């Protein structure tokens, strides 16, 4: 495996490929790294330096032609919308804390992590439960993450204010969020790292870096100074 070198920032992100082992890095960085692993569709496993695990939008096997991984035991599950592409908690091998719908809105705490859920809607003029999507924000090891789920429109000023500062932004690919709306959201939140939630071969936002595998290690001290997109392998 190799590292991604961010020239302007003089920093590096240690990449993990698929199921490979952890790259050897300095003890200072290793103590405070977060692992982000793409499991397919909008499902990511984010693991803190002490092993606390958040899983986003577990999907039903067959969705997007993918098989959902077996024996997953997350501490926390974040579900942004209620459909088979995002709420397959029955496939998990444990009983984690699950945030979804009205339970996911507002500020919650679990496993020592403070999580904020901000409601967005398919039609911003009709706030219907059937069109609701929850955007989640949380911090791990000093890195602030934002998971947009199936966001369909640019954020309102109030929504952007509730989300606040963002270091790493998970952005939907395709779906209802148009490329122009996507760029608007990125401009609103001004993340340092963007991770597309799907295949994005033509992605041009920021400085684009392609990972060798399905996961990447991030740390606060190694975040790039300029907007950087990391494309994870399927």
C-alpha positions in Angstrom: 0.0 0.0 0.0 1.0 3.6 -0.4 0.2 7.0 0.9 -1.5 9.9 -0.7 0.8 12.9 -0.7 -0.9 16.3 -0.5 1.8 18.6 -1.9 0.4 21.9 -0.9 -0.4 20.8 2.6 2.7 18.7 3.2 0.6 16.1 4.8 -0.4 12.5 4.0 -3.4 10.2 4.2 -2.5 6.6 4.9 -4.5 4.4 2.6 -5.8 0.9 3.4 -6.7 -1.3 0.5 -9.8 -3.6 0.9 -9.2 -6.0 3.7 -5.5 -5.2 4.0 -3.6 -4.3 7.2 -2.9 -0.9 8.6 0.1 1.0 7.1 2.9 1.8 9.5 2.7 5.5 10.4 4.2 7.5 13.2 2.9 6.7 16.7 1.5 10.3 17.0 -0.7 10.0 14.0 -1.6 6.3 14.6 -3.1 7.2 18.0 -5.6 9.6 16.5 -6.5 8.1 13.2 -10.0 7.4 11.9 -10.6 4.6 9.4 -13.3 5.2 6.7 -14.3 2.2 4.7 -16.7 2.1 1.9 -18.9 -1.0 1.9 -21.0 -0.1 -1.1 -23.8 2.3 -2.1 -24.1 4.8 0.8 -22.9 2.4 3.4 -19.6 3.4 5.2 -18.0 2.0 8.3 -16.2 4.8 10.2 -14.0 3.5 13.1 -12.3 5.7 15.7 -8.8 5.2 17.1 -10.3 3.3 20.1 -12.5 1.1 17.9 -15.9 2.8 18.2 -17.7 2.1 14.9 -20.4 4.1 13.1 -22.2 2.5 10.1 -24.2 4.5 7.7 -27.2 3.4 5.6 -26.9 -0.4 5.6 -28.5 -1.6 2.4 -30.4 -4.8 1.4 -28.3 -7.3 -0.5 -29.0 -6.9 -4.2 -29.2 -3.1 -4.1 -27.0 -1.8 -6.8 -25.9 -5.3 -7.5 -24.0 -5.6 -4.2 -24.1 -8.1 -1.4 -24.3 -6.7 2.1 -21.3 -7.8 4.3 -22.0 -10.3 6.9 -21.1 -10.3 10.6 -21.0 -6.5 11.0 -21.1 -5.3 14.6 -21.3 -1.5 14.6 -21.8 0.5 17.8 -24.0 3.1 16.1 -26.1 3.0 12.9 -27.1 6.2 11.1 -30.1 5.8 8.8 -30.9 8.8 6.6 -34.1 7.6 4.9 -36.5 4.7 5.3 -36.0 2.4 2.3 -34.2 -0.8 1.5 -31.2 1.1 0.3 -30.5 2.5 3.7 -32.3 0.7 6.6 -31.3 -3.0 6.5 -30.5 -3.3 10.3 -31.8 -6.9 10.3 -28.6 -7.9 8.6 -26.4 -6.8 11.4 -24.9 -9.3 13.8 -25.6 -7.3 16.9 -28.1 -4.7 18.3 -26.4 -1.3 17.9 -27.8 2.1 18.8 -29.8 3.2 15.8 -30.7 6.8 14.8 -33.4 7.2 12.2 -36.4 9.4 11.5 -37.5 11.6 14.4 -35.2 9.8 16.7 -32.2 10.9 14.7 -33.2 14.5 14.6 -31.5 17.0 17.0 -28.6 16.2 19.2 -28.0 12.7 20.6 -25.2 11.0 22.4 -24.0 7.3 22.1 -20.8 5.5 22.9 -19.2 8.9 23.9 -20.0 10.5 20.5 -22.3 13.5 20.0 -24.3 13.2 16.9 -26.5 15.9 15.4 -29.3 15.0 12.9 -30.6 17.8 10.6 -33.8 17.0 8.6 -34.0 17.9 4.9 -36.8 17.2 2.5 -37.2 16.0 -1.1 -39.6 18.9 -1.6 -38.4 21.8 0.6 -41.9 23.4 0.3 -43.7 20.3 1.6 -42.0 18.8 4.6 -43.4 15.3 4.3 -42.1 12.3 6.3 -42.0 10.2 3.1 -39.6 12.7 1.5 -37.4 13.2 4.6 -33.7 12.7 4.7 -31.5 13.1 7.8 -28.1 14.7 7.5 -25.8 13.5 10.3 -22.8 15.4 11.8 -20.4 14.0 14.4 -16.7 14.2 15.5 -14.2 11.4 15.9 -10.6 12.0 17.1 -10.9 15.7 16.3 -12.2 15.1 12.7 -15.7 16.4 12.0 -17.8 14.3 9.6 -21.0 15.1 7.8 -23.0 12.4 6.1 -25.5 13.9 3.6 -27.4 10.7 2.9 -29.8 11.2 -0.1 -29.9 15.0 0.1 -31.9 16.3 -2.9 -31.5 20.1 -2.7 -29.0 22.8 -1.6 -29.1 23.4 2.1 -31.1 26.3 3.5 -29.1 28.8 5.6 -30.7 27.4 8.8 -29.7 23.8 7.8 -26.2 24.9 7.0 -25.9 26.7 10.3 -27.1 23.7 12.2 -24.6 21.5 10.5 -21.7 23.9 11.1 -18.1 23.4 10.3 -17.2 20.2 8.4 -13.9 18.5 7.8 -15.0 15.4 5.8 -18.2 15.4 3.7 -19.9 12.3 2.4 -21.6 13.4 -0.8 -24.3 11.4 -2.8 -23.5 10.5 -6.4 -26.4 10.6 -8.9 -29.9 10.5 -7.4 -31.9 13.7 -7.0 -28.9 15.9 -6.2 -27.8 17.6 -9.4 -24.1 18.4 -10.1 -24.8 22.1 -9.6 -26.7 21.5 -6.3 -23.8 19.3 -5.2 -21.3 22.1 -5.8 -23.6 24.5 -4.0 -23.7 22.3 -0.9 -19.9 21.8 -1.0 -19.5 25.6 -1.2 -21.9 26.0 1.7 -20.1 23.6 4.1 -16.5 24.2 2.9 -15.1 20.7 3.8 -11.5 19.9 3.6 -12.2 16.4 2.3 -15.0 15.2 0.1 -15.8 11.5 -0.2 -18.3 10.6 -3.0 -20.8 7.9 -2.1 -20.6 5.9 -5.3 -18.6 5.6 -8.5 -17.6 9.0 -9.7 -15.1 8.6 -12.6 -15.7 12.1 -13.9 -15.4 13.9 -10.6 -13.6 17.2 -10.8 -14.3 18.9 -7.4 -11.1 20.1 -5.7 -7.9 18.1 -6.0 -8.9 14.6 -6.8 -7.0 11.6 -5.4 -7.9 8.0 -6.1 -7.4 5.4 -3.3 -5.9 2.0 -4.0 -8.6 0.3 -2.0 -11.9 0.7 -0.3 -10.7 2.5 2.8 -8.6 5.4 4.0 -7.1 6.6 7.2 -7.7 10.2 8.3 -6.3 12.3 11.1 -6.8 15.9 12.2 -3.2 16.8 11.7 -3.1 15.3 8.2 -6.2 16.9 6.7 -5.3 18.8 3.5 -5.3 22.5 3.4 -7.1 22.7 0.2 -10.3 21.0 -0.9 -9.5 17.4 -1.8 -11.8 14.6 -3.1 -10.9 11.0 -2.2 -12.3 8.4 -4.6 -12.5 5.0 -2.8 -12.4 1.8 -4.8 -15.6 -0.3 -4.8 
